[in-house]
Amino acid sequence: MFMTEQPYTPVPDDGSGNAPKGGFWRSRSGLSLIVALALGGLLLGYEHRVHILGSGWLIYLPLLICVGMHFFMHGDRGGHGGRKGGSGQR
């Protein structure tokens, strides 16, 4: 029922050029897209700062950040349950 933790085993590079690369987000195109999206977001926020700051939704931003970090920071570790060897468990 619980997800078991799998040990990370990297794929060795045998020199044939078939080793996995860093993926799209670590490629030159991915980094360019990240920079372009960040700049676009900053410019959009700057242009609409009066609406953002005056709307009253800014009060809820810390709560939304906490929920978003909790949701996205778990990564591939599963959920809360099923950990073995953690603090308090012997």
Buried (B, 14 or more C-beta within 10 A) or exposed (E): EEEEEEEEEEEEEEEEEEEEEEEEEEEEEEEEEEEEEEEEEEEEEEEEEEEBEEEEEEEEEEEEEEEEEEEEEEEEEEEEEEBEEEEEEE
